Amino acid sequence: MEPTVSQNRINEGTQLKGDIISNGYFRIDGTIEGSISNPSKVVLGKSGVIIGKLSCEDADIEGRFKGNLDVSGTLTIKSTAHIEGEVVVGKLAVEPGATFNASCSMKGPGKEKTVEPDLTTKHTEVLKSQNHPFDRSQRIQKAKPEQQN
């Protein structure tokens, strides 16, 4: 889809409350309270405000965002942006001067990284069961019988 063919625009001075679902591009210069789902790209202009949830492929933020932001592709935060909330992104670009007060996590290509909770415990148990030449406790035990001779 080309931006000129199916572009949605929320102009400055417009206030919307509710949920928006679309596959087209969005340019927001007004205020939206609610959620925006599945647009391919969202541009939040300098005068734009989103309070709620935004889930999209790519986003350029110049205005104010407060809530949950989920960008599967690239999130570009311009110097005039002010972001608060929780952010999950594929890639992140932040210009100097931007305000970014959010918890941020990045997801890998195609899937989120997960860690097995007891992986450290299992790894430690395996190391303890093996004789390792750099294990200090094993070196000390080996040295004790030699000292007794």
C-alpha positions in Angstrom: 0.0 0.0 0.0 1.3 3.5 -0.8 0.8 6.3 1.7 -1.0 8.5 -0.8 -3.6 5.8 -1.7 -4.9 5.0 1.7 -3.8 7.6 4.2 -6.0 8.5 7.2 -5.5 11.9 8.8 -6.6 13.2 12.2 -6.2 17.0 12.0 -5.1 19.4 14.7 -8.2 20.4 16.9 -9.9 17.0 16.3 -10.5 14.9 19.4 -11.5 11.2 19.1 -12.4 8.8 21.9 -12.7 5.1 21.1 -10.9 2.3 19.2 -9.6 2.6 15.7 -8.9 -0.5 13.5 -7.3 0.0 10.1 -4.7 -1.3 7.7 -3.8 2.1 6.2 -1.3 4.8 7.1 -2.2 7.3 9.8 -1.1 10.9 10.3 -2.3 12.2 13.7 -2.1 15.9 14.6 -5.2 15.8 16.9 -6.0 13.9 20.1 -7.0 10.3 20.3 -8.0 8.6 23.6 -8.4 4.8 23.0 -6.6 2.2 21.0 -5.3 2.1 17.5 -4.7 -1.3 16.0 -2.9 -2.7 13.0 -2.1 0.4 10.9 0.9 -0.2 8.8 2.5 3.1 9.8 1.5 5.8 12.3 3.0 9.3 12.3 2.2 11.3 15.4 2.8 15.0 14.5 4.1 17.7 16.9 0.6 18.7 18.0 -0.6 15.1 18.1 -1.6 13.3 21.3 -2.4 9.6 21.9 -3.6 8.4 25.3 -4.2 4.6 25.3 -2.7 1.8 23.2 -1.0 1.8 19.8 -0.2 -1.4 18.0 1.4 -1.0 14.5 4.2 -2.0 12.2 6.2 1.3 12.2 5.8 4.6 14.0 7.3 8.1 13.9 6.5 10.0 17.1 6.9 13.8 17.3 4.1 14.6 19.7 2.9 13.2 23.1 2.1 9.5 23.7 0.9 8.0 27.0 0.1 4.3 27.4 1.1 1.0 25.8 3.0 1.2 22.5 3.7 -2.0 20.5 5.7 -1.5 17.3 6.7 -4.6 15.4 9.1 -2.8 13.1 10.9 0.5 13.8 9.9 3.2 16.3 11.4 6.5 15.5 11.3 9.0 18.4 11.9 12.6 17.2 13.4 15.3 19.4 10.0 16.9 20.2 8.5 13.6 21.3 7.3 12.9 24.9 6.6 9.2 25.6 5.3 7.7 28.9 4.2 4.1 29.5 5.3 0.7 28.3 7.0 0.2 24.9 7.7 -3.0 23.0 9.6 -2.5 19.7 11.5 -4.4 17.0 14.0 -1.5 16.4 14.4 1.8 18.2 15.7 5.2 17.0 15.8 8.1 19.4 16.8 11.7 18.5 18.6 13.8 21.2 16.1 16.0 23.1 13.3 13.5 23.2 11.6 12.6 26.5 11.3 8.8 26.9 9.9 7.9 30.3 8.9 4.3 29.6 9.8 0.7 30.2 11.1 -0.6 26.9 11.7 -4.1 25.7 12.8 -5.3 22.3 11.6 -8.3 20.4 13.6 -10.3 18.0 12.7 -11.1 14.4 9.5 -13.2 14.4 9.4 -14.1 18.1 10.0 -12.8 21.6 13.0 -14.1 23.5 12.1 -16.3 26.5 14.4 -17.6 29.1 13.8 -20.9 31.0 13.4 -19.8 34.6 15.6 -22.6 36.1 18.3 -22.5 33.5 20.9 -21.1 35.9 20.2 -23.8 38.4 20.5 -26.6 35.9 23.7 -25.1 34.5 25.2 -24.8 38.0 24.3 -28.4 38.8 26.0 -29.6 35.6 29.1 -27.7 36.4 29.2 -29.1 40.0 28.9 -32.6 38.7 31.9 -32.2 36.4 35.5 -32.1 37.4 36.8 -28.8 36.2 40.5 -27.9 36.3 39.8 -24.3 37.4 37.4 -25.3 40.3 39.2 -24.1 43.5 37.5 -26.5 45.8 38.7 -29.5 43.7 42.3 -28.1 43.6 42.3 -27.8 47.4 41.0 -31.4 47.9 43.6 -32.7 45.6 46.4 -30.8 47.4 45.4 -32.1 50.9 46.4 -35.8 50.3 49.7 -34.7 48.8 50.5 -32.5 51.8 49.9 -35.5 54.2 52.7 -37.6 52.5 
